[in-house]
Amino acid sequence: MTNKNNNKVSQDNPRDQVAGQRPESVDGFTGELQMSPDAMLDLANRTAELIVERFRKLPEEHAWDGEFKKELEDQLMEDPPEHGSPAPEVLERAAKEILSLGVRNDHPRSFAFIPSTSTWPGVLADFLVSAYQVNQCTWLTASGASQMELVVIDWIRRWLGYPESAGGLMTSGGSAASLEALVAARESAGAPERGTVYMSDQSHSALIRAARIMGIKPDRVRLIETDSQFRLDMEALVRTVAQDRDAGLCPVAVCANAGASSTGAIDPLEHLADFCEAEGIWLHVDAAYGGFTVITERGKELLSGIERADTIGLDAHKLLFQPYEAGCLLARDLSTLERAFAVRHDILQDTVWGANHPNFADRGLQLSRSVRALKIWVSVKTFGLAPFRNAISRSMELAAQAEAYIRNNETLEMLIPASLGIVCFRVNPDHANLDEESLEKINRKVLARVFWEDRALMSSTLLRGRFSLRLCIVNHTTTWDDVRETLEAIERFGNEALSD
Ligand SMILES: Cc1ncc(COP(=O)(O)O)c(C=O)c1O
């Protein structure tokens, strides 16, 4: 038997029973918004050339470029034109005048915030996805993509050590994953009116925002103090939860860090799981940054206990080297997501194909969804898992190497041990004996000089109010020379700032 497109299908393919009338043929390119096949190919080739040329030149350029508002406004602010311009020129402008202004996250010396370098097959997967214009909200609208997302989610489930009852979905990123996790937690707790949520004082602002959106009053989001390495203090958590229960409040969720964005800190996941189990509180792990380290032996050790969480959020656009947006959320018990998000809608009645044909829209907050899992599938199928494992291990090894370099350096000082790929340190010569205010001034100067004068880009953070320089090593293109030369520049700028 063949299907409507003359492809071979199984005899009882339900698609033939439910799909509606095939639209009129659109062979031939006649519409005003269409291009001829030759023009399409030519434009795609030119765009690909532009991108590959950028990749080639990138390491020699600066990891940041930008402009002030006035210049960009003068360049870009205009009425939409009534008549178009040649497409290659428009796309070249988009690449050179728009996209290249900002942090070049994929630069080998991009160490600020949390960078990421994608893989070329991942980029092309996004191209394919947008060209096919698939809406992966339901099985009917995207059975191939839905099955593929099930496969990718199952890979992640197994990497995390989750049971077969677990499942999830791709999201835009860690923020959406956090929101969906907390909504599932609230529903599972019976949507209490006097709910509270707990997280460490190092947790990402995305979690505070997620708690706010899902209805927790700001003064009931408890930021729990952390230890000397910025990991959540269990005693403080236990004490706060007990006080809240005594006050008649209802703890809804504890959010743990598996790689806090400022320091890379990993909260005590096993202890948190014990506590949450005993207290009947939902445990969500924000593994947006650190989650994919579980595919390495070291990461698996560091994140031991993560598999006991109720939900886990991960970002494949960080340590799995995918283009934005590639977040995902997994729930230990998939039905908790479906109970929280599935809503019947008459116009979608044809899309209900039964339990074995999941509609991803029932698992999260989006109806129309792109095919985000495809970039992971294509990249992993193309390269195999080994190079991903190696790249993640290398990012942690480079951070350890940077730490050793700093500890052996008279101008630089580690502020806390490196965690995952994050190194927090500052310029503080042994002999300088400077107060905190002067040190901050010097380090701010160094940060600014790296920003304006060096090829590298780094950022800063505050460690309990103390100013810290911060390198976040993520990219699979980064080498030890990239890290070492950046540290040498910081040292040089530091010594010059001291003698100013
Ligand atoms: C630890 C952590 N959690 C959550 C987020 C928010 O994720 P996203 O930006 O993908 O929404 C980030 C972003 O960098 C993060 O590092």
The ligand as an ORCA input file, in Angstrom:
! r2SCAN-3c Opt
* xyz 0 1
  C      22.338     27.626     35.103
  C      21.364     28.271     34.160
  N      20.048     28.116     34.348
  C      19.137     28.679     33.534
  C      19.521     29.453     32.470
  C      18.490     30.060     31.569
  O      18.505     29.324     30.386
  P      18.111     29.934     28.958
  O      18.943     31.157     28.761
  O      18.448     28.829     28.024
  O      16.659     30.236     28.995
  C      20.884     29.638     32.222
  C      21.319     30.478     31.088
  O      22.459     30.727     30.840
  C      21.831     29.024     33.093
  O      23.140     29.167     32.902
*
